[in-house]
């Protein structure tokens, strides 16, 4: 399994294990895999998908390889990056005598100009089909499920805008499919006959327009009927910024998704049913998929989210403790406080930080920083959290990402907002003595160029207000528990 810490991959690992398969996951960061509930049930191979020797070692002894990697957020050349990674993977699979490749891509209307996103998915699928290893390339439309980028776009647009001016793509015909049906098809592909080497379209039981989907979502969610005025003048660029403003999905990811909405994605065939029959109750309909997703969100039971996925091919940033930092500039702001609460109570507050709970300090400043970040293409604060109760390595927390979490005593967040440098925030529960618990807080910043140094000194005077009150209010919240 590649892409095991991504949205589909993280759920597919569990589905494969439940179906009785022995699973090896290939990840760049072992800590992210270890944070998942399935970690102790799989074998973990650490490899970079761009390094042929590492991929070859990960594929040694494997029968079926699931290829679920993408580089959609790496910039304008993501298609070339994806093609090269696929070629590297295919070569390694051939050398390792893998017996089956499985890939999840997007539907490809034959009589339309494909968006860059769909064109790249098609190219990757063709690389797999052209290999010496039999491949099953599943082509889906919009995947409906709690935490998917497509579902989050639909949900926030519908919930937040009772009336809206929309691009003409709201009338494009789409065949959405529930994530549970996608997983069932993917698991079934592990047992396909060896002579099957082809594409399969997979879709749900209904063909809708995006406008239909918004109105039906509103009905399931108990909202009034949405008033929509489609206009022909909104370009994909403007549409993506609009989506980025209203939804948690940043413009950099929204743009390729929005551009794909101009394409008709309706299944041309349903041949997959010959090999993976539908259950007796049939495929999950649109309204039911929305109900299931909303229940998951309500119950804080969203196992994977679009924002938790790593971007294959993107460079991994070093830790502040790496030898490479020796001699470099690393600004720090450290604070320690004694808290009249147990370590467990203090950790409960720390682990619940961000999202709906906020940052325990000057809320207006955090809100304004989030707005500025969105304005320059960053994620802002709208990504929130996968769940408010717990964190695992790789989770997003607003415009941070969990880089390390250790034994309910230490949390390191890496900043993913747009900055002239790299930044981390560390929160640590220390020793307990005399009924108090030590709370250590550290902010770190590695500047890039003169602008980075200037940025640190401009914001430094505000640290006392923001981080000082943050530590004080976290302590008070723990003491109230």
C-alpha positions in Angstrom: 0.0 0.0 0.0 1.3 3.4 -1.0 -0.5 6.5 0.2 -1.4 4.7 3.4 -1.5 8.0 5.4 -3.8 9.7 2.8 -7.5 10.0 2.7 -8.4 6.8 0.7 -5.2 4.9 1.6 -5.7 5.3 5.4 -9.1 3.7 5.1 -8.1 1.1 2.6 -5.4 -0.4 4.9 -8.1 -1.2 7.4 -10.4 -2.7 4.7 -7.7 -4.9 3.4 -6.7 -6.1 6.8 -10.4 -6.9 7.6 -10.6 -8.9 4.4 -7.8 -11.1 5.6 -4.8 -9.7 3.6 -1.3 -9.3 5.1 -0.4 -5.7 4.4 2.9 -3.8 4.0 2.6 0.0 3.9 5.2 2.2 2.1 5.6 5.6 3.8 8.2 8.4 3.9 7.6 9.1 7.6 7.2 6.1 9.9 5.9 8.2 12.7 2.8 9.1 10.7 2.1 5.4 10.0 2.7 4.5 13.7 0.0 7.0 14.7 -2.8 5.0 12.9 -4.9 2.4 14.7 -3.8 -0.2 12.2 0.0 0.3 12.8 0.5 -2.8 14.8 -1.3 -4.9 12.2 0.9 -4.0 9.2 4.5 -4.2 8.2 6.0 -0.7 7.6 8.5 0.0 4.9 10.1 3.5 4.9 10.8 4.7 1.3 10.7 7.9 -0.8 8.6 7.3 -3.9 11.1 9.2 -6.1 14.0 6.9 -5.1 14.1 3.7 -7.2 16.2 1.6 -4.8 14.0 2.4 -1.8 10.8 1.6 -3.7 12.3 -1.7 -5.0 13.2 -2.7 -1.4 9.6 -1.9 -0.3 8.1 -4.0 -3.0 10.3 -7.1 -2.4 8.1 -10.1 -1.9 4.8 -8.3 -2.6 2.0 -9.8 -4.7 -0.4 -6.9 -5.1 0.7 -3.2 -5.0 -1.8 -0.3 -4.6 -0.6 2.9 -6.1 -2.3 5.8 -4.4 0.3 8.6 -4.7 -0.3 12.1 -6.0 1.5 15.5 -6.1 -1.4 17.7 -6.8 -0.3 20.4 -4.4 3.3 20.7 -5.4 2.7 23.4 -8.1 2.2 23.7 -11.8 4.5 20.8 -12.8 2.7 18.3 -10.6 1.7 16.2 -13.7 5.3 15.6 -14.7 6.2 14.8 -11.1 3.3 12.2 -10.9 4.3 10.6 -14.2 8.0 10.2 -13.2 7.0 8.7 -9.8 4.7 6.2 -11.5 7.4 5.2 -13.9 9.8 4.6 -11.0 7.2 2.6 -9.2 6.3 0.5 -12.3 10.0 -0.4 -12.9 10.4 -1.4 -9.3 7.2 -3.5 -9.5 8.4 -5.3 -12.6 11.8 -6.1 -11.0 10.1 -7.4 -7.9 7.8 -9.7 -9.9 4.7 -8.0 -8.4 1.6 -9.9 -9.8 -1.0 -7.0 -9.7 -1.1 -3.2 -9.7 -4.2 -1.3 -8.6 -4.7 2.4 -9.1 -7.5 4.9 -8.3 -7.8 7.7 -10.8 -10.6 9.9 -12.3 -13.1 9.3 -15.1 -12.1 10.5 -18.6 -14.8 11.8 -20.9 -13.6 10.9 -24.4 -15.1 13.9 -26.3 -13.9 16.7 -23.9 -10.6 18.5 -23.2 -9.5 17.1 -19.8 -8.5 19.3 -16.9 -4.8 19.1 -15.9 -5.8 17.1 -12.9 -7.8 14.5 -14.8 -5.1 14.4 -17.6 -2.4 13.6 -15.0 -4.6 10.9 -13.5 -5.1 9.4 -17.0 -1.3 9.6 -17.7 -0.4 7.8 -14.5 -3.1 5.1 -15.2 -1.6 4.5 -18.6 1.9 4.2 -17.2 0.6 1.3 -15.1 -1.4 -0.3 -17.9 1.7 -0.2 -20.2 3.8 -2.1 -17.7 4.6 -5.8 -17.7 2.5 -6.2 -14.5 -1.3 -6.6 -14.9 -3.0 -3.4 -13.7 -6.5 -2.4 -12.7 -7.1 1.3 -13.1 -10.3 2.4 -11.3 -11.7 5.7 -12.5 -14.1 7.5 -10.2 -16.0 10.8 -10.2 -16.5 12.7 -7.0 -15.9 10.6 -3.9 -18.4 11.2 -1.1 -17.3 10.6 2.4 -16.5 12.4 5.6 -13.1 14.2 5.3 -12.8 14.0 1.5 -11.8 17.3 -0.2 -14.7 17.1 -2.6 -17.2 16.5 0.2 -15.7 19.4 2.2 -16.1 21.7 -0.7 -19.7 20.7 -1.2 -20.5 20.8 2.5 -19.1 24.3 3.2 -20.4 25.9 0.0 -23.9 24.6 0.8 -23.9 25.3 4.5 -22.4 28.8 4.4 -24.1 30.2 1.3 -27.9 30.2 1.3 -27.7 32.3 -1.9 -24.7 32.3 -4.4 -23.5 33.3 -7.8 -21.8 30.3 -9.3 -19.8 29.3 -12.4 -21.6 27.4 -15.2 -19.9 24.1 -14.1 -22.7 23.7 -11.5 -24.7 22.2 -14.4 -22.0 19.6 -15.3 -23.2 16.0 -15.0 -21.4 14.0 -12.3 -21.7 10.5 -11.0 -20.7 10.6 -7.3 -19.7 7.5 -5.4 -19.6 6.8 -1.7 -16.2 6.1 -0.2 -17.5 2.8 1.2 -18.2 1.6 -2.4 -14.8 2.8 -3.6 -13.1 0.8 -0.8 -15.1 -2.3 -1.7 -14.1 -2.1 -5.3 -10.4 -1.5 -4.4 -10.3 -4.5 -2.1 -12.0 -6.7 -4.7 -9.3 -5.8 -7.2 -6.7 -7.7 -5.2 -8.3 -11.0 -6.4 -8.8 -10.1 -10.1 -7.8 -12.8 -12.7 -4.2 -12.4 -13.9 -5.4 -11.7 -17.5 -7.3 -8.5 -16.5 -5.3 -5.4 -17.5 -7.7 -2.5 -18.1 -9.5 0.6 -16.9 -12.8 0.4 -15.0 -15.3 3.2 -14.5 -16.8 3.2 -11.0 -19.7 5.4 -10.0 -22.7 5.5 -7.7 -26.3 4.8 -8.6 -27.2 8.3 -9.7 -26.1 10.9 -12.2 -26.5 14.5 -10.8 -25.3 18.0 -11.5 -23.3 19.9 -8.9 -26.3 22.1 -8.4 -28.4 18.9 -7.7 -25.8 17.8 -5.2 -25.9 21.1 -3.3 -29.7 21.1 -3.2 -29.9 17.5 -2.0 -27.1 18.1 0.6 -29.2 21.0 1.9 -32.2 18.7 2.2 -30.3 16.0 4.1 -28.7 18.6 6.4 -32.0 20.3 7.2 -31.2 23.5 5.4 -33.5 25.6 3.2 -33.3 25.3 -0.5 -30.2 27.2 -1.9 -30.7 30.0 -4.3 -28.2 29.8 -7.1 -27.5 32.1 -10.1 -25.0 30.5 -12.5 -23.0 33.0 -14.5 -20.5 32.3 -17.4 -17.8 34.8 -16.4 -16.2 33.1 -13.4 -12.9 31.5 -14.5 -11.4 28.5 -12.8 -8.9 30.8 -11.2 -11.6 33.1 -9.7 -13.7 30.1 -8.8 -10.8 28.5 -6.9 -10.1 31.6 -4.9 -13.8 31.8 -4.2 -13.8 28.2 -3.0 -10.7 28.9 -1.0 -12.4 31.8 0.7 -15.5 29.9 1.7 -14.3 26.4 2.4 -11.3 24.9 4.3 -9.8 23.7 0.9 -7.0 26.2 0.0 -7.0 27.7 -3.5 -3.9 25.7 -4.5 -5.8 22.5 -4.1 -9.2 23.9 -5.0 -8.0 25.1 -8.5 -7.3 21.6 -10.0 -10.5 20.3 -8.4 -12.6 23.1 -9.7 -11.0 22.8 -13.2 -12.0 19.2 -13.2 -15.7 20.1 -12.5 -16.0 21.4 -16.1 -15.6 17.8 -17.3 -18.6 15.4 -17.5 -17.7 12.4 -15.2 -20.3 9.7 -15.9 -19.4 6.0 -16.2 -19.2 4.7 -19.7 -19.4 1.1 -18.5 -19.9 -1.0 -15.4 -17.8 -3.9 -16.1 -16.2 -3.9 -12.6 -19.5 -5.6 -11.4 -18.5 -8.8 -13.3 -15.5 -9.2 -11.0 -16.7 -7.3 -7.8 -20.5 -7.8 -7.6 -22.5 -5.2 -5.8 -23.9 -6.1 -2.3 -27.6 -7.3 -2.2 -28.7 -3.8 -1.0 -27.0 -2.2 -4.0 -24.7 0.8 -4.2 -25.0 3.6 -1.6 -27.1 6.5 -3.0 -26.1 10.2 -2.8 -28.4 11.1 0.2 -27.3 8.1 2.1 -23.6 8.9 1.6 -24.2 12.4 2.9 -26.0 11.0 5.9 -23.2 8.6 6.7 -20.6 11.4 6.3 -22.5 13.9 8.5 -22.9 11.2 11.2 -19.1 10.6 11.2 -18.5 14.3 11.5 -21.0 14.7 14.3 -19.6 11.8 16.2 -16.0 13.0 15.8 -15.2 9.7 14.1 -13.5 10.8 10.9 -10.6 8.4 10.5 -8.8 10.2 7.6 -9.1 13.7 6.0 -7.8 15.2 2.8 -5.6 17.6 4.8 -3.8 14.7 6.6 -2.3 13.4 3.4 1.4 14.0 2.7 2.3 15.2 -0.8 4.4 12.7 -2.5 7.6 14.2 -4.1 7.5 17.2 -1.8 10.6 17.7 0.3 10.4 16.8 4.0 11.6 19.7 6.2 14.3 18.9 8.8 13.7 19.0 12.5 15.3 21.7 14.6 17.5 19.1 16.3 19.0 17.9 13.0 22.8 18.3 12.7 22.2 20.5 9.6 21.0 23.3 11.9 24.4 23.6 13.5 25.7 27.1 12.9 22.5 28.3 11.3 20.0 30.8 12.7 17.3 29.4 14.9 15.3 31.9 16.9 13.5 30.6 20.0 11.0 31.9 22.5 10.8 29.7 25.6 8.4 29.9 28.6 7.9 27.6 31.6 5.0 27.7 34.1 4.0 25.7 37.1 0.4 24.4 36.7 -1.8 23.4 39.7 -3.2 20.4 37.8 -2.2 16.8 37.1 -0.2 16.0 34.0 -3.2 14.2 32.6 -5.4 17.3 32.9 -2.8 19.6 31.4 -2.3 17.2 28.4 -6.1 17.0 27.8 -6.1 20.8 27.2 -2.9 20.7 25.1 -4.1 17.9 22.9 -7.4 19.7 22.3 -5.8 22.9 21.1 -6.9 24.6 17.9 -10.1 23.9 15.9 -13.2 24.8 17.8 -11.3 25.2 21.0 -9.0 27.9 19.6 -5.6 28.9 20.8 -6.3 30.2 24.3 -5.0 33.7 23.5 -5.9 36.8 21.6 -8.5 35.3 19.3 -8.7 38.3 17.1 -4.9 38.1 16.3 -5.2 34.4 15.4 -8.2 35.1 13.2 -6.4 38.0 11.5 -3.3 35.9 10.9 -5.5 33.2 9.4 -7.1 35.7 7.0 -3.6 37.0 5.9 -2.5 33.5 5.3 -5.5 32.7 3.1 -5.0 35.9 1.2 -1.5 34.7 0.1 -2.5 31.2 -0.7 -1.9 29.5 2.6 -4.3 27.2 4.5 -5.4 29.7 7.1 -7.3 28.5 10.1 -10.2 26.8 8.3 -8.7 23.3 8.0 -9.5 22.8 11.7 -8.8 19.3 13.1 -9.8 15.8 12.2 -11.2 15.3 15.7 -11.2 17.6 18.7 -10.4 14.8 21.1 -7.1 13.4 20.0 -4.1 14.1 17.7 -1.8 11.8 15.8 1.4 12.5 13.8 0.4 14.0 10.4 -2.9 15.5 11.6 -3.6 19.1 10.6 -4.4 21.6 13.3 -5.6 24.8 11.6 -2.4 26.1 9.8 -0.1 23.7 11.8 0.6 20.0 11.3 1.5 17.5 14.1 5.1 16.6 13.6 5.6 14.7 16.8 3.5 13.6 19.8 5.1 11.5 22.5 3.5 9.6 25.4 1.0 12.4 26.4 3.9 14.6 27.4 5.2 16.3 24.2 3.6 17.9 21.1 5.4 19.5 18.3 3.5 21.4 15.6 5.1 22.5 12.3 3.7 25.7 10.7 2.3 25.3 7.2 1.2 29.0 6.9 3.1 31.1 4.3 6.3 32.3 6.1 9.7 33.5 5.1 11.2 30.5 7.0 10.3 27.4 9.0 8.4 27.5 12.3 7.5 25.1 15.0 5.5 25.3 18.2 6.3 22.8 21.1 4.2 22.2 24.1 5.6 19.9 26.8 4.2 18.5 30.1 7.1 18.2 32.5 7.7 16.8 35.9 5.2 16.9 38.8 6.3 18.1 42.3 4.3 19.3 45.3 1.0 19.1 43.5 2.1 21.2 40.5 3.0 20.2 36.9 5.7 21.9 34.8 4.4 23.3 31.5 7.1 24.1 29.0 6.3 26.1 25.8 8.8 26.8 23.0 8.4 28.6 19.6 11.2 28.1 17.0 11.8 29.9 13.8 14.4 29.3 11.1 14.5 32.4 8.8 15.1 32.3 5.1 17.0 35.3 3.9 16.9 38.9 5.2 13.1 38.9 5.1 12.9 36.0 7.5 15.1 37.8 10.0 13.0 40.9 9.7 9.8 38.9 10.1 11.0 37.5 13.4 11.9 40.8 14.9 8.7 42.5 13.7 6.5 39.9 15.4 8.7 39.3 18.4 7.1 42.1 20.6 3.8 40.3 20.2 5.0 37.0 21.5 4.6 38.2 25.1 0.9 38.9 24.5 0.1 35.9 22.3 2.3 33.1 23.7 2.3 34.5 27.2 -1.4 34.6 27.5 -1.7 31.3 25.6 0.4 29.5 28.2 -1.4 31.2 31.1 -4.9 30.4 29.7 -4.0 26.7 29.0 -2.8 26.4 32.6 -6.0 28.0 33.9 -8.1 25.6 31.7 -6.2 22.6 33.1 -6.7 23.8 36.6 -10.4 24.2 36.1 -10.6 20.6 35.1 
